Amino acid sequence: QVQLVESGGGLVQPGGSLRLSCAASTSIFGYIAMMWYRQTPGKGREWVATISPGSSTNYADSVKGRFTISRDNSKSTVYLQMNNLKSEDTAVYYCKAQSYLTNQEYWGEGLQVSVSS
C-alpha cells in the first residue's frame, strides 16, 4: 500500500508560479512511476505529466514548456513546478503512483489550484 499526500496548491495570479509536492509513504519509491493529473468540474481527469523511476519525463502538450516534473528519491517525493500559469490551469490536481513491481496504482486526494486575477 502506498499513501500519497499532496501539498502546495492555492490561488495565484495569471503568469505566476506554484510548486506542488506529493510525498509517498513507501520504501520502494525507486520502483514507482509518478504522474500528475488534473480535473475540472464536468470534465474527466486529464493527464499532465509523468516521471519514471529513472527520471525520464513526459508532458501533455498543454503544459509543455511551462511545467516541470521532478522527483527526489531520498525523500520519496515528486514535484510539479508550474510556471506562467493560465486561467485554464485551474483544476484539482492529483498525483498518482504506479508500481513497476506490482502494477498497482495509487491516487492522492487532490488539491485545488486556482489561477485568477
MIKOL-927410 format. One record per atom (N, C-alpha, C, CB): atom name; y, z, x; residue number from 1. Coordinates in nm, 3 decimals. Glycine has a CB too. Layout:
<rs>
+------+---------+---------+---------+------+
| name |       y |       z |       x | resi |
+------+---------+---------+---------+------+
|   CA |       Y |       Z |       X |  NUM |
...
+------+---------+---------+---------+------+
</rs>
This chain:
<rs>
+------+---------+---------+---------+------+
| name |       y |       z |       x | resi |
+------+---------+---------+---------+------+
|    N |  -0.119 |   0.000 |   0.085 |    1 |
|   CA |   0.000 |   0.000 |   0.000 |    1 |
|    C |   0.124 |   0.000 |   0.088 |    1 |
|   CB |   0.001 |   0.122 |  -0.096 |    1 |
|    N |   0.220 |  -0.087 |   0.054 |    2 |
|   CA |   0.346 |  -0.095 |   0.126 |    2 |
|    C |   0.458 |  -0.065 |   0.028 |    2 |
|   CB |   0.365 |  -0.235 |   0.192 |    2 |
|    N |   0.541 |   0.031 |   0.062 |    3 |
|   CA |   0.659 |   0.060 |  -0.019 |    3 |
|    C |   0.782 |   0.005 |   0.050 |    3 |
|   CB |   0.674 |   0.212 |  -0.044 |    3 |
|    N |   0.869 |  -0.055 |  -0.031 |    4 |
|   CA |   0.990 |  -0.119 |   0.023 |    4 |
|    C |   1.113 |  -0.053 |  -0.038 |    4 |
|   CB |   0.989 |  -0.272 |  -0.006 |    4 |
|    N |   1.209 |  -0.020 |   0.045 |    5 |
|   CA |   1.332 |   0.042 |  -0.002 |    5 |
|    C |   1.450 |  -0.041 |   0.048 |    5 |
|   CB |   1.343 |   0.190 |   0.047 |    5 |
|    N |   1.524 |  -0.098 |  -0.046 |    6 |
|   CA |   1.637 |  -0.184 |  -0.013 |    6 |
|    C |   1.767 |  -0.103 |  -0.014 |    6 |
|   CB |   1.647 |  -0.303 |  -0.111 |    6 |
|    N |   1.861 |  -0.147 |   0.066 |    7 |
|   CA |   1.994 |  -0.084 |   0.068 |    7 |
|    C |   2.097 |  -0.186 |   0.115 |    7 |
|   CB |   1.994 |   0.041 |   0.161 |    7 |
|    N |   2.224 |  -0.155 |   0.088 |    8 |
|   CA |   2.332 |  -0.238 |   0.140 |    8 |
|    C |   2.402 |  -0.325 |   0.038 |    8 |
|   CB |   2.279 |  -0.323 |   0.245 |    8 |
|    N |   2.360 |  -0.322 |  -0.087 |    9 |
|   CA |   2.426 |  -0.405 |  -0.187 |    9 |
|    C |   2.562 |  -0.350 |  -0.224 |    9 |
|   CB |   2.340 |  -0.416 |  -0.310 |    9 |
|    N |   2.630 |  -0.422 |  -0.313 |   10 |
|   CA |   2.760 |  -0.376 |  -0.359 |   10 |
|    C |   2.848 |  -0.489 |  -0.404 |   10 |
|   CB |   2.829 |  -0.298 |  -0.251 |   10 |
|    N |   2.977 |  -0.459 |  -0.412 |   11 |
|   CA |   3.078 |  -0.555 |  -0.457 |   11 |
|    C |   3.158 |  -0.604 |  -0.337 |   11 |
|   CB |   3.172 |  -0.492 |  -0.564 |   11 |
|    N |   3.175 |  -0.734 |  -0.327 |   12 |
|   CA |   3.251 |  -0.792 |  -0.216 |   12 |
|    C |   3.331 |  -0.910 |  -0.269 |   12 |
|   CB |   3.157 |  -0.836 |  -0.100 |   12 |
|    N |   3.443 |  -0.937 |  -0.205 |   13 |
|   CA |   3.527 |  -1.050 |  -0.246 |   13 |
|    C |   3.470 |  -1.181 |  -0.193 |   13 |
|   CB |   3.671 |  -1.030 |  -0.195 |   13 |
|    N |   3.500 |  -1.291 |  -0.260 |   14 |
|   CA |   3.456 |  -1.422 |  -0.207 |   14 |
|    C |   3.502 |  -1.440 |  -0.063 |   14 |
|   CB |   3.511 |  -1.536 |  -0.295 |   14 |
|    N |   3.411 |  -1.494 |   0.019 |   15 |
|   CA |   3.440 |  -1.511 |   0.161 |   15 |
|    C |   3.401 |  -1.392 |   0.244 |   15 |
|   CB |   3.584 |  -1.539 |   0.180 |   15 |
|    N |   3.366 |  -1.282 |   0.180 |   16 |
|   CA |   3.330 |  -1.161 |   0.251 |   16 |
|    C |   3.185 |  -1.160 |   0.297 |   16 |
|   CB |   3.356 |  -1.043 |   0.165 |   16 |
|    N |   3.144 |  -1.048 |   0.354 |   17 |
|   CA |   3.009 |  -1.034 |   0.410 |   17 |
|    C |   2.945 |  -0.904 |   0.363 |   17 |
|   CB |   3.014 |  -1.038 |   0.564 |   17 |
|    N |   2.814 |  -0.908 |   0.359 |   18 |
|   CA |   2.733 |  -0.790 |   0.332 |   18 |
|    C |   2.605 |  -0.801 |   0.414 |   18 |
|   CB |   2.701 |  -0.775 |   0.179 |   18 |
|    N |   2.549 |  -0.686 |   0.450 |   19 |
|   CA |   2.418 |  -0.687 |   0.514 |   19 |
|    C |   2.323 |  -0.603 |   0.430 |   19 |
|   CB |   2.426 |  -0.633 |   0.660 |   19 |
|    N |   2.215 |  -0.665 |   0.385 |   20 |
|   CA |   2.111 |  -0.595 |   0.312 |   20 |
|    C |   2.002 |  -0.552 |   0.409 |   20 |
|   CB |   2.052 |  -0.685 |   0.199 |   20 |
|    N |   1.943 |  -0.438 |   0.379 |   21 |
|   CA |   1.831 |  -0.387 |   0.459 |   21 |
|    C |   1.713 |  -0.360 |   0.367 |   21 |
|   CB |   1.872 |  -0.258 |   0.537 |   21 |
|    N |   1.594 |  -0.374 |   0.421 |   22 |
|   CA |   1.473 |  -0.342 |   0.346 |   22 |
|    C |   1.377 |  -0.274 |   0.442 |   22 |
|   CB |   1.409 |  -0.471 |   0.282 |   22 |
|    N |   1.356 |  -0.146 |   0.420 |   23 |
|   CA |   1.268 |  -0.068 |   0.506 |   23 |
|    C |   1.129 |  -0.059 |   0.443 |   23 |
|   CB |   1.325 |   0.074 |   0.529 |   23 |
|    N |   1.028 |  -0.088 |   0.524 |   24 |
|   CA |   0.890 |  -0.088 |   0.476 |   24 |
|    C |   0.815 |   0.033 |   0.530 |   24 |
|   CB |   0.818 |  -0.218 |   0.518 |   24 |
|    N |   0.742 |   0.099 |   0.441 |   25 |
|   CA |   0.660 |   0.213 |   0.483 |   25 |
|    C |   0.519 |   0.162 |   0.509 |   25 |
|   CB |   0.660 |   0.327 |   0.374 |   25 |
|    N |   0.496 |   0.120 |   0.632 |   26 |
|   CA |   0.366 |   0.067 |   0.669 |   26 |
|    C |   0.351 |   0.073 |   0.819 |   26 |
|   CB |   0.348 |  -0.077 |   0.618 |   26 |
|    N |   0.227 |   0.085 |   0.863 |   27 |
|   CA |   0.201 |   0.085 |   1.007 |   27 |
|    C |   0.164 |  -0.053 |   1.058 |   27 |
|   CB |   0.090 |   0.184 |   1.041 |   27 |
|    N |   0.159 |  -0.150 |   0.966 |   28 |
|   CA |   0.117 |  -0.285 |   1.004 |   28 |
|    C |   0.229 |  -0.385 |   0.984 |   28 |
|   CB |  -0.006 |  -0.327 |   0.925 |   28 |
|    N |   0.354 |  -0.340 |   1.003 |   29 |
|   CA |   0.470 |  -0.427 |   0.977 |   29 |
|    C |   0.461 |  -0.555 |   1.060 |   29 |
|   CB |   0.601 |  -0.353 |   1.008 |   29 |
|    N |   0.402 |  -0.547 |   1.177 |   30 |
|   CA |   0.390 |  -0.663 |   1.264 |   30 |
|    C |   0.299 |  -0.771 |   1.210 |   30 |
|   CB |   0.341 |  -0.620 |   1.398 |   30 |
|    N |   0.227 |  -0.742 |   1.104 |   31 |
|   CA |   0.138 |  -0.840 |   1.042 |   31 |
|    C |   0.188 |  -0.883 |   0.904 |   31 |
|   CB |  -0.003 |  -0.782 |   1.031 |   31 |
|    N |   0.313 |  -0.855 |   0.877 |   32 |
|   CA |   0.368 |  -0.880 |   0.744 |   32 |
|    C |   0.483 |  -0.978 |   0.751 |   32 |
|   CB |   0.414 |  -0.749 |   0.680 |   32 |
|    N |   0.476 |  -1.082 |   0.668 |   33 |
|   CA |   0.591 |  -1.171 |   0.649 |   33 |
|    C |   0.683 |  -1.108 |   0.546 |   33 |
|   CB |   0.545 |  -1.313 |   0.604 |   33 |
|    N |   0.812 |  -1.121 |   0.568 |   34 |
|   CA |   0.911 |  -1.061 |   0.479 |   34 |
|    C |   0.999 |  -1.169 |   0.419 |   34 |
|   CB |   0.997 |  -0.957 |   0.554 |   34 |
|    N |   1.030 |  -1.154 |   0.293 |   35 |
|   CA |   1.114 |  -1.250 |   0.223 |   35 |
|    C |   1.224 |  -1.179 |   0.145 |   35 |
|   CB |   1.029 |  -1.337 |   0.129 |   35 |
|    N |   1.327 |  -1.251 |   0.118 |   36 |
|   CA |   1.431 |  -1.209 |   0.024 |   36 |
|    C |   1.433 |  -1.310 |  -0.092 |   36 |
|   CB |   1.573 |  -1.199 |   0.094 |   36 |
|    N |   1.444 |  -1.256 |  -0.212 |   37 |
|   CA |   1.460 |  -1.334 |  -0.332 |   37 |
|    C |   1.584 |  -1.282 |  -0.404 |   37 |
|   CB |   1.333 |  -1.327 |  -0.422 |   37 |
|    N |   1.630 |  -1.358 |  -0.503 |   38 |
|   CA |   1.739 |  -1.310 |  -0.587 |   38 |
|    C |   1.719 |  -1.360 |  -0.730 |   38 |
|   CB |   1.877 |  -1.356 |  -0.532 |   38 |
|    N |   1.779 |  -1.288 |  -0.822 |   39 |
|   CA |   1.763 |  -1.322 |  -0.963 |   39 |
|    C |   1.892 |  -1.294 |  -1.038 |   39 |
|   CB |   1.647 |  -1.243 |  -1.026 |   39 |
|    N |   1.930 |  -1.389 |  -1.123 |   40 |
|   CA |   2.046 |  -1.372 |  -1.209 |   40 |
|    C |   1.995 |  -1.367 |  -1.353 |   40 |
|   CB |   2.150 |  -1.486 |  -1.189 |   40 |
|    N |   2.075 |  -1.309 |  -1.443 |   41 |
|   CA |   2.032 |  -1.297 |  -1.583 |   41 |
|    C |   1.997 |  -1.432 |  -1.643 |   41 |
|   CB |   2.140 |  -1.229 |  -1.666 |   41 |
|    N |   1.884 |  -1.439 |  -1.708 |   42 |
|   CA |   1.845 |  -1.562 |  -1.775 |   42 |
|    C |   1.778 |  -1.664 |  -1.684 |   42 |
|   CB |   1.962 |  -1.623 |  -1.838 |   42 |
|    N |   1.766 |  -1.632 |  -1.554 |   43 |
|   CA |   1.703 |  -1.725 |  -1.461 |   43 |
|    C |   1.585 |  -1.659 |  -1.394 |   43 |
|   CB |   1.804 |  -1.773 |  -1.355 |   43 |
|    N |   1.498 |  -1.742 |  -1.342 |   44 |
|   CA |   1.384 |  -1.692 |  -1.268 |   44 |
|    C |   1.424 |  -1.643 |  -1.131 |   44 |
|   CB |   1.278 |  -1.798 |  -1.256 |   44 |
|    N |   1.331 |  -1.578 |  -1.066 |   45 |
|   CA |   1.359 |  -1.527 |  -0.932 |   45 |
|    C |   1.360 |  -1.644 |  -0.833 |   45 |
|   CB |   1.253 |  -1.420 |  -0.891 |   45 |
|    N |   1.464 |  -1.648 |  -0.753 |   46 |
|   CA |   1.486 |  -1.759 |  -0.658 |   46 |
|    C |   1.460 |  -1.713 |  -0.516 |   46 |
|   CB |   1.630 |  -1.815 |  -0.671 |   46 |
|    N |   1.380 |  -1.788 |  -0.445 |   47 |
|   CA |   1.355 |  -1.756 |  -0.304 |   47 |
|    C |   1.480 |  -1.783 |  -0.221 |   47 |
|   CB |   1.236 |  -1.838 |  -0.251 |   47 |
|    N |   1.509 |  -1.693 |  -0.128 |   48 |
|   CA |   1.630 |  -1.704 |  -0.044 |   48 |
|    C |   1.593 |  -1.732 |   0.102 |   48 |
|   CB |   1.714 |  -1.576 |  -0.054 |   48 |
|    N |   1.504 |  -1.650 |   0.157 |   49 |
|   CA |   1.473 |  -1.664 |   0.300 |   49 |
|    C |   1.342 |  -1.595 |   0.332 |   49 |
|   CB |   1.587 |  -1.606 |   0.387 |   49 |
|    N |   1.280 |  -1.641 |   0.440 |   50 |
|   CA |   1.155 |  -1.584 |   0.489 |   50 |
|    C |   1.162 |  -1.564 |   0.639 |   50 |
|   CB |   1.035 |  -1.673 |   0.452 |   50 |
|    N |   1.102 |  -1.455 |   0.686 |   51 |
|   CA |   1.083 |  -1.436 |   0.829 |   51 |
|    C |   0.938 |  -1.397 |   0.853 |   51 |
|   CB |   1.180 |  -1.328 |   0.887 |   51 |
|    N |   0.873 |  -1.470 |   0.943 |   52 |
|   CA |   0.732 |  -1.446 |   0.972 |   52 |
|    C |   0.716 |  -1.326 |   1.065 |   52 |
|   CB |   0.666 |  -1.571 |   1.034 |   52 |
|    N |   0.593 |  -1.280 |   1.084 |   53 |
|   CA |   0.572 |  -1.172 |   1.182 |   53 |
|    C |   0.621 |  -1.209 |   1.321 |   53 |
|   CB |   0.424 |  -1.135 |   1.189 |   53 |
|    N |   0.618 |  -1.337 |   1.353 |   54 |
|   CA |   0.666 |  -1.383 |   1.482 |   54 |
|    C |   0.813 |  -1.419 |   1.484 |   54 |
|   CB |   0.587 |  -1.499 |   1.526 |   54 |
|    N |   0.883 |  -1.388 |   1.374 |   55 |
|   CA |   1.028 |  -1.409 |   1.360 |   55 |
|    C |   1.070 |  -1.554 |   1.340 |   55 |
|   CB |   1.098 |  -1.356 |   1.480 |   55 |
|    N |   0.979 |  -1.641 |   1.298 |   56 |
|   CA |   1.021 |  -1.773 |   1.252 |   56 |
|    C |   1.089 |  -1.758 |   1.117 |   56 |
|   CB |   0.900 |  -1.871 |   1.243 |   56 |
|    N |   1.193 |  -1.836 |   1.094 |   57 |
|   CA |   1.272 |  -1.819 |   0.973 |   57 |
|    C |   1.283 |  -1.948 |   0.894 |   57 |
|   CB |   1.410 |  -1.767 |   1.007 |   57 |
|    N |   1.300 |  -1.933 |   0.762 |   58 |
|   CA |   1.327 |  -2.044 |   0.673 |   58 |
|    C |   1.426 |  -1.998 |   0.567 |   58 |
|   CB |   1.197 |  -2.097 |   0.607 |   58 |
|    N |   1.509 |  -2.091 |   0.520 |   59 |
|   CA |   1.614 |  -2.057 |   0.425 |   59 |
|    C |   1.620 |  -2.159 |   0.311 |   59 |
|   CB |   1.749 |  -2.050 |   0.496 |   59 |
|    N |   1.660 |  -2.111 |   0.195 |   60 |
|   CA |   1.693 |  -2.201 |   0.086 |   60 |
|    C |   1.818 |  -2.280 |   0.124 |   60 |
|   CB |   1.714 |  -2.122 |  -0.047 |   60 |
|    N |   1.825 |  -2.403 |   0.076 |   61 |
|   CA |   1.941 |  -2.486 |   0.110 |   61 |
|    C |   2.072 |  -2.422 |   0.066 |   61 |
|   CB |   1.926 |  -2.624 |   0.046 |   61 |
|    N |   2.068 |  -2.347 |  -0.042 |   62 |
|   CA |   2.190 |  -2.288 |  -0.099 |   62 |
|    C |   2.252 |  -2.181 |  -0.008 |   62 |
|   CB |   2.161 |  -2.227 |  -0.235 |   62 |
|    N |   2.173 |  -2.127 |   0.086 |   63 |
|   CA |   2.225 |  -2.020 |   0.172 |   63 |
|    C |   2.223 |  -2.057 |   0.320 |   63 |
|   CB |   2.145 |  -1.893 |   0.151 |   63 |
|    N |   2.166 |  -2.173 |   0.352 |   64 |
|   CA |   2.152 |  -2.214 |   0.493 |   64 |
|    C |   2.290 |  -2.222 |   0.558 |   64 |
|   CB |   2.079 |  -2.350 |   0.503 |   64 |
|    N |   2.301 |  -2.162 |   0.676 |   65 |
|   CA |   2.428 |  -2.163 |   0.748 |   65 |
|    C |   2.518 |  -2.046 |   0.713 |   65 |
|   CB |   2.500 |  -2.290 |   0.721 |   65 |
|    N |   2.486 |  -1.973 |   0.606 |   66 |
|   CA |   2.567 |  -1.857 |   0.565 |   66 |
|    C |   2.488 |  -1.726 |   0.575 |   66 |
|   CB |   2.618 |  -1.875 |   0.423 |   66 |
|    N |   2.359 |  -1.731 |   0.548 |   67 |
|   CA |   2.274 |  -1.612 |   0.550 |   67 |
|    C |   2.184 |  -1.615 |   0.673 |   67 |
|   CB |   2.190 |  -1.601 |   0.420 |   67 |
|    N |   2.156 |  -1.498 |   0.727 |   68 |
|   CA |   2.063 |  -1.485 |   0.840 |   68 |
|    C |   1.965 |  -1.373 |   0.812 |   68 |
|   CB |   2.139 |  -1.460 |   0.972 |   68 |
|    N |   1.836 |  -1.405 |   0.818 |   69 |
|   CA |   1.733 |  -1.304 |   0.803 |   69 |
|    C |   1.684 |  -1.264 |   0.941 |   69 |
|   CB |   1.615 |  -1.355 |   0.714 |   69 |
|    N |   1.661 |  -1.135 |   0.959 |   70 |
|   CA |   1.611 |  -1.086 |   1.088 |   70 |
|    C |   1.523 |  -0.964 |   1.061 |   70 |
|   CB |   1.729 |  -1.049 |   1.185 |   70 |
|    N |   1.451 |  -0.924 |   1.165 |   71 |
|   CA |   1.362 |  -0.809 |   1.148 |   71 |
|    C |   1.364 |  -0.725 |   1.275 |   71 |
|   CB |   1.219 |  -0.854 |   1.115 |   71 |
|    N |   1.343 |  -0.595 |   1.257 |   72 |
|   CA |   1.328 |  -0.501 |   1.367 |   72 |
|    C |   1.192 |  -0.435 |   1.348 |   72 |
|   CB |   1.446 |  -0.395 |   1.372 |   72 |
|    N |   1.093 |  -0.482 |   1.422 |   73 |
|   CA |   0.957 |  -0.431 |   1.403 |   73 |
|    C |   0.946 |  -0.284 |   1.442 |   73 |
|   CB |   0.858 |  -0.513 |   1.484 |   73 |
|    N |   1.032 |  -0.237 |   1.534 |   74 |
|   CA |   1.026 |  -0.096 |   1.574 |   74 |
|    C |   1.072 |  -0.004 |   1.461 |   74 |
|   CB |   1.113 |  -0.073 |   1.698 |   74 |
|    N |   1.149 |  -0.059 |   1.367 |   75 |
|   CA |   1.197 |   0.020 |   1.253 |   75 |
|    C |   1.132 |  -0.024 |   1.122 |   75 |
|   CB |   1.349 |   0.007 |   1.241 |   75 |
|    N |   1.039 |  -0.121 |   1.128 |   76 |
|   CA |   0.975 |  -0.173 |   1.007 |   76 |
|    C |   1.078 |  -0.213 |   0.903 |   76 |
|   CB |   0.878 |  -0.070 |   0.948 |   76 |
|    N |   1.180 |  -0.282 |   0.948 |   77 |
|   CA |   1.293 |  -0.315 |   0.861 |   77 |
|    C |   1.329 |  -0.462 |   0.874 |   77 |
|   CB |   1.415 |  -0.226 |   0.894 |   77 |
|    N |   1.363 |  -0.523 |   0.761 |   78 |
|   CA |   1.414 |  -0.658 |   0.759 |   78 |
|    C |   1.557 |  -0.655 |   0.708 |   78 |
|   CB |   1.325 |  -0.751 |   0.672 |   78 |
|    N |   1.638 |  -0.746 |   0.758 |   79 |
|   CA |   1.779 |  -0.752 |   0.722 |   79 |
|    C |   1.813 |  -0.889 |   0.666 |   79 |
|   CB |   1.868 |  -0.720 |   0.845 |   79 |
|    N |   1.915 |  -0.892 |   0.582 |   80 |
|   CA |   1.973 |  -1.019 |   0.537 |   80 |
|    C |   2.123 |  -1.008 |   0.556 |   80 |
|   CB |   1.935 |  -1.050 |   0.387 |   80 |
|    N |   2.173 |  -1.075 |   0.658 |   81 |
|   CA |   2.316 |  -1.081 |   0.681 |   81 |
|    C |   2.373 |  -1.196 |   0.598 |   81 |
|   CB |   2.349 |  -1.099 |   0.832 |   81 |
|    N |   2.466 |  -1.164 |   0.510 |   82 |
|   CA |   2.523 |  -1.263 |   0.419 |   82 |
|    C |   2.670 |  -1.278 |   0.450 |   82 |
|   CB |   2.501 |  -1.222 |   0.270 |   82 |
|    N |   2.708 |  -1.397 |   0.494 |   83 |
|   CA |   2.847 |  -1.426 |   0.527 |   83 |
|    C |   2.902 |  -1.533 |   0.433 |   83 |
|   CB |   2.859 |  -1.471 |   0.674 |   83 |
|    N |   3.035 |  -1.540 |   0.429 |   84 |
|   CA |   3.101 |  -1.640 |   0.345 |   84 |
|    C |   3.044 |  -1.640 |   0.203 |   84 |
|   CB |   3.087 |  -1.780 |   0.407 |   84 |
|    N |   3.038 |  -1.522 |   0.146 |   85 |
|   CA |   2.975 |  -1.508 |   0.014 |   85 |
|    C |   3.057 |  -1.579 |  -0.093 |   85 |
|   CB |   2.960 |  -1.360 |  -0.022 |   85 |
|    N |   2.983 |  -1.633 |  -0.191 |   86 |
|   CA |   3.042 |  -1.707 |  -0.302 |   86 |
|    C |   3.006 |  -1.638 |  -0.433 |   86 |
|   CB |   2.995 |  -1.854 |  -0.302 |   86 |
|    N |   3.079 |  -1.668 |  -0.537 |   87 |
|   CA |   3.052 |  -1.605 |  -0.666 |   87 |
|    C |   2.909 |  -1.635 |  -0.712 |   87 |
|   CB |   3.153 |  -1.653 |  -0.772 |   87 |
|    N |   2.860 |  -1.753 |  -0.677 |   88 |
|   CA |   2.724 |  -1.789 |  -0.719 |   88 |
|    C |   2.616 |  -1.715 |  -0.642 |   88 |
|   CB |   2.703 |  -1.937 |  -0.702 |   88 |
|    N |   2.654 |  -1.636 |  -0.543 |   89 |
|   CA |   2.558 |  -1.550 |  -0.475 |   89 |
|    C |   2.535 |  -1.419 |  -0.550 |   89 |
|   CB |   2.606 |  -1.520 |  -0.333 |   89 |
|    N |   2.615 |  -1.396 |  -0.653 |   90 |
|   CA |   2.598 |  -1.275 |  -0.733 |   90 |
|    C |   2.460 |  -1.274 |  -0.797 |   90 |
|   CB |   2.707 |  -1.266 |  -0.842 |   90 |
|    N |   2.386 |  -1.166 |  -0.774 |   91 |
|   CA |   2.248 |  -1.157 |  -0.822 |   91 |
|    C |   2.191 |  -1.021 |  -0.787 |   91 |
|   CB |   2.161 |  -1.271 |  -0.763 |   91 |
|    N |   2.075 |  -0.993 |  -0.841 |   92 |
|   CA |   1.995 |  -0.881 |  -0.793 |   92 |
|    C |   1.905 |  -0.936 |  -0.682 |   92 |
|   CB |   1.910 |  -0.814 |  -0.909 |   92 |
|    N |   1.911 |  -0.874 |  -0.566 |   93 |
|   CA |   1.835 |  -0.919 |  -0.451 |   93 |
|    C |   1.712 |  -0.830 |  -0.432 |   93 |
|   CB |   1.922 |  -0.919 |  -0.324 |   93 |
|    N |   1.599 |  -0.896 |  -0.408 |   94 |
|   CA |   1.472 |  -0.826 |  -0.390 |   94 |
|    C |   1.412 |  -0.862 |  -0.254 |   94 |
|   CB |   1.372 |  -0.861 |  -0.504 |   94 |
|    N |   1.354 |  -0.766 |  -0.188 |   95 |
|   CA |   1.274 |  -0.802 |  -0.071 |   95 |
|    C |   1.127 |  -0.798 |  -0.110 |   95 |
|   CB |   1.302 |  -0.706 |   0.048 |   95 |
|    N |   1.051 |  -0.882 |  -0.043 |   96 |
|   CA |   0.908 |  -0.893 |  -0.068 |   96 |
|    C |   0.834 |  -0.893 |   0.064 |   96 |
|   CB |   0.876 |  -1.020 |  -0.149 |   96 |
|    N |   0.723 |  -0.824 |   0.066 |   97 |
|   CA |   0.635 |  -0.822 |   0.183 |   97 |
|    C |   0.503 |  -0.889 |   0.149 |   97 |
|   CB |   0.612 |  -0.677 |   0.231 |   97 |
|    N |   0.456 |  -0.972 |   0.239 |   98 |
|   CA |   0.324 |  -1.034 |   0.222 |   98 |
|    C |   0.242 |  -1.008 |   0.346 |   98 |
|   CB |   0.336 |  -1.186 |   0.195 |   98 |
|    N |   0.131 |  -0.938 |   0.325 |   99 |
|   CA |   0.046 |  -0.901 |   0.437 |   99 |
|    C |  -0.038 |  -1.020 |   0.482 |   99 |
|   CB |  -0.045 |  -0.783 |   0.400 |   99 |
|    N |  -0.035 |  -1.050 |   0.612 |  100 |
|   CA |  -0.122 |  -1.154 |   0.667 |  100 |
|    C |  -0.267 |  -1.106 |   0.674 |  100 |
|   CB |  -0.073 |  -1.196 |   0.806 |  100 |
|    N |  -0.286 |  -0.974 |   0.667 |  101 |
|   CA |  -0.422 |  -0.921 |   0.679 |  101 |
|    C |  -0.496 |  -0.925 |   0.546 |  101 |
|   CB |  -0.419 |  -0.777 |   0.731 |  101 |
|    N |  -0.425 |  -0.893 |   0.437 |  102 |
|   CA |  -0.490 |  -0.882 |   0.305 |  102 |
|    C |  -0.440 |  -0.984 |   0.205 |  102 |
|   CB |  -0.468 |  -0.744 |   0.250 |  102 |
|    N |  -0.331 |  -1.053 |   0.238 |  103 |
|   CA |  -0.264 |  -1.148 |   0.148 |  103 |
|    C |  -0.201 |  -1.081 |   0.027 |  103 |
|   CB |  -0.362 |  -1.254 |   0.102 |  103 |
|    N |  -0.196 |  -0.947 |   0.026 |  104 |
|   CA |  -0.131 |  -0.878 |  -0.086 |  104 |
|    C |   0.020 |  -0.888 |  -0.073 |  104 |
|   CB |  -0.175 |  -0.731 |  -0.092 |  104 |
|    N |   0.085 |  -0.881 |  -0.189 |  105 |
|   CA |   0.231 |  -0.888 |  -0.195 |  105 |
|    C |   0.287 |  -0.759 |  -0.252 |  105 |
|   CB |   0.277 |  -1.009 |  -0.279 |  105 |
|    N |   0.403 |  -0.722 |  -0.202 |  106 |
|   CA |   0.471 |  -0.601 |  -0.247 |  106 |
|    C |   0.619 |  -0.633 |  -0.266 |  106 |
|   CB |   0.451 |  -0.483 |  -0.146 |  106 |
|    N |   0.677 |  -0.574 |  -0.369 |  107 |
|   CA |   0.818 |  -0.600 |  -0.401 |  107 |
|    C |   0.899 |  -0.471 |  -0.394 |  107 |
|   CB |   0.831 |  -0.664 |  -0.540 |  107 |
|    N |   1.023 |  -0.485 |  -0.352 |  108 |
|   CA |   1.117 |  -0.376 |  -0.364 |  108 |
|    C |   1.173 |  -0.371 |  -0.505 |  108 |
|   CB |   1.230 |  -0.390 |  -0.263 |  108 |
|    N |   1.253 |  -0.271 |  -0.532 |  109 |
|   CA |   1.307 |  -0.251 |  -0.668 |  109 |
|    C |   1.430 |  -0.336 |  -0.696 |  109 |
|   CB |   1.342 |  -0.107 |  -0.689 |  109 |
|    N |   1.490 |  -0.390 |  -0.592 |  110 |
|   CA |   1.605 |  -0.476 |  -0.610 |  110 |
|    C |   1.736 |  -0.401 |  -0.600 |  110 |
|   CB |   1.598 |  -0.545 |  -0.743 |  110 |
|    N |   1.840 |  -0.473 |  -0.560 |  111 |
|   CA |   1.973 |  -0.414 |  -0.556 |  111 |
|    C |   2.077 |  -0.520 |  -0.590 |  111 |
|   CB |   2.003 |  -0.351 |  -0.418 |  111 |
|    N |   2.184 |  -0.474 |  -0.650 |  112 |
|   CA |   2.286 |  -0.565 |  -0.702 |  112 |
|    C |   2.382 |  -0.607 |  -0.591 |  112 |
|   CB |   2.364 |  -0.500 |  -0.817 |  112 |
|    N |   2.408 |  -0.735 |  -0.585 |  113 |
|   CA |   2.515 |  -0.791 |  -0.502 |  113 |
|    C |   2.609 |  -0.865 |  -0.595 |  113 |
|   CB |   2.459 |  -0.885 |  -0.388 |  113 |
|    N |   2.736 |  -0.826 |  -0.595 |  114 |
|   CA |   2.835 |  -0.889 |  -0.681 |  114 |
|    C |   2.947 |  -0.944 |  -0.594 |  114 |
|   CB |   2.890 |  -0.789 |  -0.786 |  114 |
|    N |   2.978 |  -1.071 |  -0.616 |  115 |
|   CA |   3.085 |  -1.137 |  -0.541 |  115 |
|    C |   3.194 |  -1.175 |  -0.640 |  115 |
|   CB |   3.033 |  -1.263 |  -0.462 |  115 |
|    N |   3.306 |  -1.107 |  -0.629 |  116 |
|   CA |   3.413 |  -1.128 |  -0.727 |  116 |
|    C |   3.546 |  -1.082 |  -0.668 |  116 |
|   CB |   3.384 |  -1.052 |  -0.858 |  116 |
|    N |   3.651 |  -1.151 |  -0.710 |  117 |
|   CA |   3.785 |  -1.109 |  -0.668 |  117 |
|    C |   3.847 |  -1.014 |  -0.769 |  117 |
|   CB |   3.876 |  -1.232 |  -0.648 |  117 |
+------+---------+---------+---------+------+
</rs>
